[in-house]
Amino acid sequence: MGTFKIEGGHQLKGKIQPQGAKNEALQILCAVLLTPELVTINNIPDIIDVNKLINLLKKLGVKVENIGKGSYTFQADEVNLEYLESDAFKIDGRGLRGSIMIVGPLLARFGKGYIPKPGGDKIGRRRLDTHFEGLINLGAKFRYSKEDQFYGVEAEYLTGTYMLLEEASVTGTANIVMAAVLARGTTTIYNAACEPYLQQLCKMLNRMGAKISGVGSNMLIIEGVKALGGTEHRMLPDMIEIGSWIGLAAMTKSELTITNVSWDDLGVIPSVFRKLGITVEKQGDDIHIPAHTNGYEIQSYIDGSILTISDAPWPGFTPDLLSIILVVATQARGSVLIHQKMFESRLFFVDKLIDMGAKIILCDPHRATVIGHDFKSTLKATTMTSPDIRAGVSLLIAALSAKGTSTIQNIEQIDRGYENIDSRLRAIGAKIERVD
């Protein structure tokens, strides 16, 4: 198990470029299964979760070639469907939650898709109902083995239909869209997710020959086509990493420039950080964060009541950044209520921040009140364990702002979502060392 050793309390300075988007990559990579033709994908992040999915595609028989840093070609012209029912697949598929999105493409193109109950972050229940209910609506027959937790859908062909999703699940919408593009007739998906990464998937599929309209809205209309062709695609920068670096700059009173952020795809992220009093400057397609030498002050509502920051489906604030917001608030002037609506176990890492001296009241599994120190009292260095990707980076930011030397164990969780994070942070002045 790897460990980070971090000497905190140092100001950072320089430029940092965000990696390709993890959550987009997991969707886009599954879409290569929809065509036997060559698909080229650029700006793929070199992280554990994405590399696991690429290896899974290789075992499925997809021809994968690395043609440069972050660039790969994929050709799914000889898919090995027998692997789907092997014991090896039941092990490999469990190691990654994103593997669920191979089901829609396989069902659409080959008439069957299987998946073991996938893993991922331990942040509470994450239902798969939206995925399978959508595929059943398209005409698939569903089966589930409770003994080995193995899911399957099969259909001779899929038929377009109207469906109203119970929840605007991003991965659920992606799975249904990838199945519907090869269905017979027209599919309408209402209450569809409309995140930028889902939009990217739809745009890529349209370049491959799909007919998807309503992209960017919560109603997608998909006219099924008989086959899709090859294409080339480039990933957006990772908005979660961008938010992480904004928080890092504020907590360490550092001047940082985050380059090539694709401002148009950041939604409310910059404005939410501004509500915490953080200066977020637009410089072309870069974000500049000046050194907050005098700290930053949380805004109140116009009636004077305490600010609440909560997550919501796009264009609301992404749940993946609430952990960062919570950590940043520990050194702000003022107080804020963090309301994590979508996952029931994501706030449980706050006990580690409390051990470091943060003033946090955990109201229940979904809500925490943070009373900021205004840098009058620094966080204390400590030893801690990363419970999931986003909490792990939040603890890393806390450690970089704390005085003294901290250690973070189980850093494989951080590596699942952040590419070479230690070397990239050292390049802007962080004192961080990886210890195996």
HUTA-V401412 format. One record per backbone hydrogen bond with DSSP energy under -1.0 kcal/mol. NH is the residue of the N-H (numbers start at 1). CO is the residue of the C=O. Records with the same first field share a line. If there is no record, write none. Layout:
# HUTA-V401412
NH->CO ; CO
This chain:
# HUTA-V401412
3->435
4->408
5->433
6->406
7->431
8->404
9->400
13->428
14->255
16->257
21->236
25->21
26->22
28->24
29->25
31->27
33->30
34->31
35->32
39->74
40->231
41->72
42->233
44->70
47->45
48->415
51->47
52->48
53->49
54->50
55->51
56->52
57->53
58->54
59->55
60->56
61->58
62->57
63->75
65->73
67->71
71->68
72->41
73->65
74->39
75->63
80->60
81->79
85->82
86->83
90->86
91->87
92->88
93->89
99->96
100->97
101->98
102->99
103->100
106->102
107->103
108->104
109->105
110->106
111->107
113->153
115->151
117->149
123->121
132->128
133->129
134->130
135->131
136->132
137->133
138->134
139->136
140->135
141->154
143->152
145->150
150->145
151->115
152->143
153->113
154->141
155->111
159->138
160->184
163->188
165->190
169->167
173->169
174->170
175->171
176->172
177->173
178->174
179->175
180->176
181->177
182->179
183->180
184->158
187->222
188->161
189->220
190->163
191->218
192->218
199->195
200->196
201->197
202->198
203->199
204->200
205->201
206->202
207->203
208->204
209->206
210->205
213->221
217->214
220->189
221->213
222->187
223->211
224->185
225->181
229->208
233->40
235->42
238->19
242->238
243->239
244->240
245->241
246->242
247->243
248->244
249->245
250->246
251->247
252->248
253->250
254->249
256->289
257->14
258->287
259->16
261->285
265->262
266->263
269->266
272->268
273->269
274->270
275->271
277->274
278->273
281->288
283->286
286->283
287->258
288->281
289->256
293->291
295->292
298->333
299->275
301->305
304->301
309->337
311->339
312->317
316->313
321->318
322->319
325->321
326->322
327->323
328->324
329->325
330->327
331->328
332->329
333->296
336->370
337->307
338->368
339->309
340->366
345->123
350->347
352->349
354->350
355->351
357->354
358->353
361->369
363->361 ; 367
364->367
368->338
369->361
370->336
371->359
372->334
373->330
374->332
376->373
380->356
381->403
384->407
386->409
392->388
393->389
394->390
395->391
396->392
397->393
398->394
399->395
400->396
401->397
402->398
403->379
406->6
407->382
408->4
409->384
411->2
413->410
415->411
416->412
417->414
418->414
424->420
425->421
426->422
427->423
428->425
429->426
430->425
432->430
433->5
435->3
